[in-house]
Amino acid sequence: MATNRSRRLRKKLCVDEFQELGFELTLNFKADLNDQTIDTFVKQFLGQAIAANGLDYVGGEDYGLVCLAKRGSVNEEQRTAVEAWLKGRDELQNFEISPLLDVWYPENPINQA
């Protein structure tokens, strides 16, 4: 693919200066939890950790991708806020948060601004 793209095309493809960052999240719930407890956790997670930080979550109850709720990139402070919220939860056995990555092209390196 050509590397000499117009600004309009770079924006449409979310590349170069229009790269959008997010992170992957894996949640491992404790084995003795019932479905209602997990549902309550997910609702609280979406409201308190995701929406409250201007983020959006795409995925299931145990794995997903966190990105900005509007066009743009998640910053390190937002990622840290989600991580801090998860650390305070008793429902989880453990969890994994990836470093920031390109949400459209995960194999691409992050552009240094």
N, C-alpha and C positions, 0 to 999 in steps of 0.2 A: 504494500500500500504506500502511496506517495507520502513523503514526509513534509512536503511544502503545501500545507493546507491553509485555506483561508480562515480568518478568525471565526466566521460564522460556522464553518464546518467543525473546527476544533471545539466550539461551544456545544454544537449538536452531538458530537461524539464523546464529550466529557473527557477530553485529553488535554495535555500540556497545561496551560494556566487555568483550565476549567476542570481539572482532575478533582474528583470528589472522594473524600476519605471517610471510612467507617471502621468498624471492628466486628469480628466474629465472637460469639459468646456460646459457651457450652455449660449447661447447668446439670449437676448430678444431685438429684433429690435423695434424701434418706429413704431407706427401703420401707420403713413402717408408716409412711404417710398415706392417707386416703385421698381419693380424687377431689373431695371438697377442699381439703387443705391445700392441695396443689393449685386448684382453681383460684382460691383466695390469694395465694402467693402471686400467681400470674397477674391477677387484676391489680394488686398493690404494686407489683413490679412495673407494669405498664403505666400506671398513674404517677407513682412517686419517683421512680428512677428514670423512666423514659420520657414521658410527656412533660414532666416538670423541668427537664433539662433541654427541651426543644428538640428531642430526638424521636425517631420512629424505629419500630422493631419489626423485622420480617422473619418469620420462622415459626417453629413450634414451641412447645413448653420446655424442651430440653436443649434445643440448638437453634441459633438464628444469627441474623446480621443486624447490627445497629448502625443506622445512618441518620443524617440530619433530616428533620421533618420537612424542610424546604430545600431548595437547591443550595448546595454548598457542602462543606466538610465538617465532620465532627472534629473538635479540638481535643487536646490532651486533657484539659480540665474537665470536659464532659465525660470523657472515658474514665477518668479517675473518680468522678462523682458516682458513676454507675458501679464501679468496682467497690467503692466505700459502702454503698447501699447494700450490695450483695454480701459483703463481709459481716454485716450486722444481722444476718438472717439465720435462724436456727433450722429452717426447713432444708437447707442445703448440706449435703455431705461435703461437696467441694464444687468449684467452678473454674473455668478457664476463660480468660479474655485475651484475644490476640492483640498484637501491636496494631497501630493504625495501618490500614491498607486501602488500596484503590478499590472502591466498591464496584466499579464497572469492569475493570480489568485487573483482577487480583494478582496476576502474574507480573504486572508492570511495577517497577520501583516507584517509590513516592518522590514526586518532584520537590526539590528544595527551593523554598520561596525566598 
